[in-house]
Amino acid sequence: MPAAASPRWIRADIVGPRRVLEDRLLRLEDERVAWVGPAASDAAGRRAAERIDGLLAPAYLDVHCHGGGGVDVLGPGIDALASGTARAVEETVGALRAFAAFEARRGVAAVLPTTVSIPIPALRTWVTAVGRARESQQRDVAAGRRLDEAEILGANLEGPALAESRRGAHDPAVLVAPLALLDALTADPAAWRPVRIVTVAPEGDGGLALVRELARRGIVASLGHTAAGTDIALAAYEAGARSTTHLFNAMPPLHHRDPGPIGVALAGERIHAELIADGLHVHPMLIAPLARALGDRLLFVSDSIMAAGQGDGEVVLGTLRATVRGAEVRLADGTLAGSVTPLDTAVATAVAAGLPLPRAVAAAATAPARLLRVRERGSIRRGARADLLVVDRDGRRLRTLLSGRPLAGS
């Protein structure tokens, strides 16, 4: 076993969940925050500390993302995944880890790769690959190899149990009733163990039963791509749903006499709500009011596709073709089809729209960690992972530190 590294001291202003904490000291040991407190309280630490030019923030968690940096999380594609071969799994593992490296370069320390709607046999193969990718990362860490990647925490299934009328950029040919996905989950529970979040349209056949089964297994059921009215949305949250997939998008609009999923999420006390804070999916002027309404329940997601960071061009999402122009991704009929805005850019976009920096960082780090019940991430405190960002006061990422070490090319 390698000898433990000497403690490392950092002196910086820290972005807390409510405000910026000025002139703090951090002691990093064994890739974690061993101590944090006012710089004035430790003279020896002050003398040994590296002074950070900028603000220190916890690294982000991206819990809804389909790709980036030219990499699609589906790897070799739907047909290969449907074959279920070892080669398809191996190629998908490679794609997932390449995507995790892209996410790390954008300030993301932990990630849930997310699938679009694909046939259930292909989906099962993909979930297997996500589990294998996570295991391969863990083996590298155990072997002492540096992991310049976001940690793959598990899988997010955005479909196929979605409403056709609110399908967005999901292929209608592969959508199924929630009962079909429930049957697949219960037929072979072990095969689906890597799954952490599932988007459900609860009004479909078996929708509430699927929500209850997900909740029983500790999987986050998230309402989205749904035509549900208020009563069904309420019933789904009472059945155990805990989140809302990209609030406002692919669901009925808010109405004062039938609030629907949006109103139920806003009025709830324990319901999280994703927001794609790219300034396009939701008007920037709504970001700060939504944060005030949702408080700690607001979480930013990238919903990024493989074209994120790649510029304009044509892309394929599952089986559908889309065009990227600037920050927009659209199908031929004009439907928005994901985002090309990485999570670090979304934080800066939210700050530019008037959201205080601590609230923006909390939405990208603290809230998703709380949703997934990952206690070692999402904030800078004793015992937390030393995955950190240096940002300016406008929320722009300047540097990334994974396990307390600067990430090359970040």
HELIX and SHEET records of a PDB file:
HELIX    1   1 ALA A   39  SER A   41  5                                   3    
HELIX    2   2 ALA A   43  ALA A   48  1                                   6    
HELIX    3   3 ILE A   78  SER A   83  1                                   6    
HELIX    4   4 ALA A   86  ARG A  105  1                                  20    
HELIX    5   5 ILE A  120  ALA A  142  1                                  23    
HELIX    6   6 GLU A  164  ARG A  166  5                                   3    
HELIX    7   7 PRO A  172  VAL A  174  5                                   3    
HELIX    8   8 PRO A  178  ALA A  187  1                                  10    
HELIX    9   9 PRO A  189  TRP A  192  5                                   4    
HELIX   10  10 GLY A  207  ARG A  216  1                                  10    
HELIX   11  11 THR A  230  ALA A  239  1                                  10    
HELIX   12  12 GLY A  260  ALA A  267  1                                   8    
HELIX   13  13 PRO A  284  LEU A  286  5                                   3    
HELIX   14  14 ILE A  287  LEU A  294  1                                   8    
HELIX   15  15 GLY A  295  ARG A  297  5                                   3    
HELIX   16  16 LEU A  343  ALA A  352  1                                  10    
HELIX   17  17 LEU A  357  ALA A  364  1                                   8    
HELIX   18  18 THR A  366  LEU A  372  1                                   7    
SHEET    1   A 7 ARG A  32  PRO A  38  0                                        
SHEET    2   A 7 VAL A  20  GLU A  29 -1                                        
SHEET    3   A 7 ARG A   8  VAL A  15 -1                                        
SHEET    4   A 7 GLU A  50  PRO A  58  1                                        
SHEET    5   A 7 LEU A 388  VAL A 391 -1                                        
SHEET    6   A 7 ARG A 397  LEU A 402 -1                                        
SHEET    7   A 7 ARG A 405  PRO A 406 -1                                        
SHEET    1   B 3 TYR A  60  CYS A  65  0                                        
SHEET    2   B 3 VAL A 108  THR A 115  1                                        
SHEET    3   B 3 GLU A 151  ILE A 152  1                                        
SHEET    1   C 6 TYR A  60  CYS A  65  0                                        
SHEET    2   C 6 VAL A 108  THR A 115  1                                        
SHEET    3   C 6 ALA A 155  GLU A 158  1                                        
SHEET    4   C 6 VAL A 195  VAL A 200  1                                        
SHEET    5   C 6 VAL A 220  LEU A 223  1                                        
SHEET    6   C 6 SER A 243  THR A 244  1                                        
SHEET    1   D 2 GLY A  67  GLY A  68  0                                        
SHEET    2   D 2 VAL A  71  ASP A  72 -1                                        
SHEET    1   E 2 ALA A 273  ILE A 276  0                                        
SHEET    2   E 2 LEU A 298  VAL A 301  1                                        
SHEET    1   F 3 GLY A 313  LEU A 317  0                                        
SHEET    2   F 3 LEU A 320  ARG A 325 -1                                        
SHEET    3   F 3 GLU A 328  ARG A 330 -1                                        
END                                                                             
